[in-house]
Amino acid sequence: MSDLRDLYQDVILEHCKAPRNYRELPAADHKAEGFNPLCGDRFTVYLALDGDVIRDISFQGTGCAISKASASMMTQMLKGKTREEAEKLFGRFHDLVTGHAAAGAEAEIGKLAVFSGVSEFPVRVKCATLAWHTLQAALEGKQEAISTE
Amino acid sequence: MTTAARKLGSEQGLSVARSGYDVERIRAGFPILQKQIRGKPLVYLDNAATSQKPRAVIDALVRYYEESNSNVHRGVHYLSERATEEFEGARRTVQGFLNAASAHEIIFVRGTTEGINLVAHSYGRSHIGAGDEVLITGMEHHSNIVPWQMVCQEKGATLRAAPINDAGELIFEEFEKLLGPKTKLVGVTHISNALGTINPVRKIIELAHSRNVPVLVDGAQAVPHQSVDVQELDCDFYVFSGHKVFGPTGIGVLYGKSALLEAMPPYQGGGDMIRSVTFEKTVYNQLPYKFEAGTPDIAGAIGLGAALDYVTGIGLDKIAAYEHEVLEYATRAVSSVPGVRLIGTAKEKAGVLSFLIGDVHPHDIGTILDQEGIAIRTGHHCSQPVMERFNIPATARASLALYNTKEEIDVLVRGIEKVREVFA
């Protein structure tokens, strides 16, 4: 049960129930759809860029608690960040959920540290990273829906 | 185990003794069921995905490799003769199991998927043309959709799917309407993997035959749970997988009526499927070898034979009756948990419980149950059109086999309550 609580931390459950920035973004100039065919998770990430800066970001879709909370917290973290900062944060986040986080990386990752429990559940890594992969596709201007498979 | 569960278990033992079905003895024959998962006894409820293997099957595989291993249909030496005998013996076991008229109507394939692809490729491509139609149902597994879609696309034909109702049952009148003069073949699942619905295949076949349309039945979910008689059904093709009926992976069966198989072109070319080869012309082998190119999964076939002997030894009617009792118990227990919604409530149903808990995503349900040692499947179960029909992305699915008990259902229910606690 303790492992389970590591995965489903209160912050994650709370974001799952009340996801932030959960809406379509009319002013979006970038968007992409992400799909996890294994479990049917499907999210759209919307971006409004100001040069290299993410002026606004939102998402919509369906998925498990981990994928939804991850998408929600991602949008919170990235507002006002540059592309480069976003890419770097994804790298750190990916390291965290796959159990490869370097010592002292917590400072950079901030609130996203609640996802550290995911590393104990390898099949859930795709859930945690789906929104981030979708973000990447949106930034790269990919037209086709990306897939975790 | 709680006292209540133990008490229930002993009461169950009594009722089981009356029916002559000793589930504890059956369980003792499955080595993996003695395992602990995450420190808890394994509760394996993912049988629609694959079943566990009894000692009898594992032993048959080991014995084959230790005592008989050789290639079949080729050598004149002792081992080759022995391997061939055992391999062909397995074919006769399958023949008896399905009550096929002849052993050469039994084609060994890799599984249900390959069996359907064989029929789609060989029969389909030579009988389906531009403007024709293939008719399936709205509850098919992807493996009984995509092969037909590929043939239809290639030939300019159309794939039609008869709709299902809110209980997950085929709407027979709609099926009847869609079965028209353009229909060249019907593909239907015997039992739905996602919903548990048992289709009225006898009635479907009768109707299709009255309009001269052959029928392929996907029996993957049926053979582990009830007896099947292909002559009584009068189906033209019947396919199933070994691994879902307690046999090894990588082996399955296509049954086809002799006359149809005889007239069909080969599926794959190679060794064993030929009678003579020159660079100018090849004469194909007779049935069933015409459809078995290359060295087959000899050990798999022998293992499958052992698995079918195993279920026949217990008796499929007894298995069906026992599983029905557990399913009814599970349906009552699971649906009485507040917030639980069952997907698939057909009147005629086999051991599948597809469910949702409030708005908790099935993937989260699966992870939490896994921590309790409970193995279920979550996702779309390779039946995306079914999920779409019910307007849901996925379900959690507990599926039964002959070794599951009511006590395990109690563990499942406690697991479901834990999910509700976490997501309260």
HADDOCK unambig.tbl for C-alpha pairs under 7 A between the chains (distance, minus, plus):
assign (segid A and resid 4 and name CA) (segid B and resid 368 and name CA) 6.94 0.50 0.50
assign (segid A and resid 38 and name CA) (segid B and resid 379 and name CA) 6.53 0.50 0.50
assign (segid A and resid 39 and name CA) (segid B and resid 363 and name CA) 6.76 0.50 0.50
assign (segid A and resid 39 and name CA) (segid B and resid 378 and name CA) 6.98 0.50 0.50
assign (segid A and resid 39 and name CA) (segid B and resid 379 and name CA) 4.47 0.50 0.50
assign (segid A and resid 39 and name CA) (segid B and resid 380 and name CA) 6.69 0.50 0.50
assign (segid A and resid 39 and name CA) (segid B and resid 394 and name CA) 6.79 0.50 0.50
assign (segid A and resid 40 and name CA) (segid B and resid 379 and name CA) 6.46 0.50 0.50
assign (segid A and resid 40 and name CA) (segid B and resid 380 and name CA) 6.86 0.50 0.50
assign (segid A and resid 40 and name CA) (segid B and resid 393 and name CA) 5.53 0.50 0.50
assign (segid A and resid 40 and name CA) (segid B and resid 394 and name CA) 6.41 0.50 0.50
assign (segid A and resid 63 and name CA) (segid B and resid 361 and name CA) 6.64 0.50 0.50
assign (segid A and resid 64 and name CA) (segid B and resid 361 and name CA) 4.76 0.50 0.50
assign (segid A and resid 64 and name CA) (segid B and resid 363 and name CA) 6.04 0.50 0.50
assign (segid A and resid 64 and name CA) (segid B and resid 364 and name CA) 6.13 0.50 0.50
assign (segid A and resid 65 and name CA) (segid B and resid 361 and name CA) 6.83 0.50 0.50
assign (segid A and resid 65 and name CA) (segid B and resid 364 and name CA) 6.71 0.50 0.50
